[in-house]
Amino acid sequence: MEKIRKHFYFSGRVQGVGFRYRSYYIAQAMGVTGWVRNLWDERVEMEIQGTRDEIREMVERLSQQNFVEIEGIEAKEIPLEEESSFRIRG
């Protein structure tokens, strides 16, 4: 299946609830690449690279985590990048 890359902004209760670390562990288990980081305005920014189905599944799994309440998602498709892992950015 064709790989794509999507850029996301998640809003709601997504900081202080382990969202970045859960993202990391889910991405590792699924084999998708990209990164995640907290923003100053209490949103979380993320890029995920994988198949459409993998990206959709990852977002679904994140929304089902305890204590996480995603109230809004902004997403757009962006160009692929050369990378080999998923990481947490500062």
Buried (B, 14 or more C-beta within 10 A) or exposed (E): EEEBBBBBBBBBBBBEBBBBEBBBEBBEEBEBBBBBBBEEEEBBBBBBBBBEEBBEBBBEBBEEBEEBEBEEBEBEEEEEEEEEEBEEEE
